[in-house]
Amino acid sequence: MLNKHLSFIVVVALGLLITSCGKDKSRESYNLVARKLITGDVTKGEEIFKTNCTACHQADGKGKAGFAPNINNIDFLSIADDELVKQFILEGRAGTAMTAYKNMPHVADNINDLVAYIRSWEKNYELMEPVSLNHEWKSNGNAANGKELFKEFCAYCHGKHGEGYSSGGAGTGIGNPNFLRLVPDDYIKQTLIIGRNGTAMKSFAGAKGVAHLTDSDMNDIISYLRGLE
């Protein structure tokens, strides 16, 4: 009887171990496919960053509050995939100090190297888990309610119409047409859910969020921002 019990325990333990390993591998593969990592020369990318980006984003990529965002940030790196980072650089932000580097061959021709260098910062964040964005999802929220929520929770940092630093706040220009044209709705939503570690942008979602926004509330804010676009 004892031997039967021992055999049963061993079988169950092995089954759990195999199942657990399978889940880990599956999750790792999913993230890897979803991220579509760009291959580039990190060393060359670092030189490009030093020459073109440090004046605003600083040598370590941590940025300046009220002037340039922190791109060496666990939450930014987890939400923005390589292709999005690439487009942020190439397209820039019209009306801000962030120029469109697609018109500058010394950067545009080596964009994969620059993105690979920025992505290399991930090694400093042991607990980082990449977010797989749903690029197809579109918010169908109530823009009128979103405007009121934005005014209450977002305008202080991001400006009345999401204009960002030019309004005197610490937040980026999330109402900027170039930004809104590049990011999917899920990027905005995941930012509301996760926040930006080490900045004034905290999580605004659910019971643990500073504003306790519901899923519907976040959809409303996204729809309001889309109206600004």
N, C-alpha and C positions, 0 to 999 in steps of 0.2 A: 504493500500500500504506500509506504514511504517513497519507494523508488518511482512509483507512478506519479506521485505529487511532485517530486523533484524534476521528473521528465517534463511534466506540464509547465512548471515554472521556467525551465530552461527554454522551452519552445516559445512561450509567451515573450520572454525577455529578448530572444533573438528576433522575433517578429517585430517588436517595438523598435529594436535597433535598426533593422533593415528599413522599416517604414520611416523612421526619423532621418536616416541617411538619404533616403529617396526624396524626402521633402526638401532637405537642404540643397541637394543638387538641383532639384527642379527650380527652386527659388533663385539660385545663383544663375542658372541658365536663362531664366526669364528676364532677370535684371540685365544680364549681359546683352541679350538680344534687344531688349527694349531701349537700352542706352545708345546702341549703335556707336560705340567708341571710335573716335577718329585716331588714325595712326599718324604720328608726327615726331619730329626731332625735338625733344624736350630742351636740350641745351641751346639749340638755335632759337627755340621759342622764348626762352628766358632772355636772350639778348634783344629780341624784338620787343618784349615786354618792357625791359629796362629803358629802351630808346623811346618808346611811344606811349607808355601807359603810366609810368611811375609818377609823373608830374601831378596827376590827379588821384590815381588809385594807390599811390605810395609803393615803395619797393616790395613790401610784403603783401600787397593786394588788399590791405585792410581799409583803404579809402580814407576820406575825411568827412565827418558828420556835417551835413548841410552843404556839401560840395561835390563829393563823389562817393558812390556806394561801395560797401565792403563786398568784394567779389571773392575774397578768400574766406568764405563763410560756409560752415557745414550745411546750413539749410539751403543757401543759394545753390551750392554744388550738388546737393541731393535732388533738387527740383528741376534745375535747368540741365537738359541733356546737351551733348556736344554740339548738335546741329543748331540748337537755340543759342548757345554761347557764340557760335560762329556767326549767326545772323545778327546778334546784338552788336558785334564788332564791325561787321561789314556794313550794316545799314545805319549804325549810329543812332543819335537822338536829335532830330532837327529841333532847333531852338534851345539847345543845351551845349555844354562844352564837349560833349561826346560826338566827335566828327564821324562821318561815314568813311570807313577805311577801305571800302570797295574801290574808291577812287585813288588809292595810294598803293601802287604796285609793290613797294617794299614790304607792305603788310599783307595785302590781298594775295600775293603770289605765295606767301608762306603762312597762310592762315591756319593750316592744319598743325603746324609747329607751335604756333601761339596757343591754340586751343589745347594741345597736348600738354603744354607747360602749365596752363591754368588748371587743367584736370589733375596734374601731378600733385597738387596741393591736398588732394583727398587722403593721401597717405598719413597726413597729420591728424585725421579724424577717425579713430578706431571704431567708434560707434555709429558711423554714418551708414544709413540704409537708403540707397537710391529710390526715388519715387518714379513710378512708371506713369507718365501723363497720358491721359486719354485725349488725343489731339482732335478726335471727332466730336466729342461732347460739346453741346452748346447750351448755355443757360436759357431758360424760358421764364426768368423771374420777372417780378413787378418793378419796373424801373422807377416809378414814382416813390414806392416805399424804399427802394435802394438809395434814392437821393437823400431821403431823410436819415437813413442809417449811416450813409457816407458822411453827411453833415455832422452827425453826432459822434461818430467813432473814428473817422479817417481824416477829416478836413484839417484838424489841428496840425498834423504833421505833413500831410500831402497837399494842402491847399484846398480852397473852396471848390475848385474845379479840377483837382488832381494835377495842378501845374508843377508841384514839387518844390525844389529848392528856391526857385524864384519868388515863392510866396513867403519865404523866410522860415519855413519849417524844416524839420530834420528828415522828412520823407522824400522819396524819389518821385519823379513825375509820372505817376501811374495813369494820368489822364492824357499823356502825350500820345498823339496819333501814331507815331512810329512804334512806340512800345506796344500799343494795343493791336497794331497791325501784325506784329510779330508773334505775340504770345497767344496760345490757345486759352479758352476759358478755364480749363482745368489748372493751368499754371497759376492764375489768379486765385482760384479756389484753394489750391494746395498751400499757397502762401498765406492765405487767411487762416487755414487750419494749423499749419506748422509754425508760421512766424519766421523771424530771423534771429537766431541766437546771438546774444551780445549786442543787440540793437534795441531801439524803442519799439520795434515791430514785434509784438508778442503774438501768441496764438489768440485768435478772437473767437474760436469755435468751441461749442459745447460747454459742459459744466466746468472744465478746467481753463477755458479761455477767459481773457480779461473782460470780454463783452458778452460771453455766453450766446454768441450768434448761433441760430439754428441753420440747418441745411438750406431752408427756404430763404432765410435772411441773406446768406452768402450769395445765393443765386440772384437775389434782388440787387445786391450791390454790383455784381458782375454786369447785369443788364443795364444798370445805370451808367457804368463806365463805358459800355459799348455804345451808349447814346452819345457820349462825349467824342467818340472816335469820328 
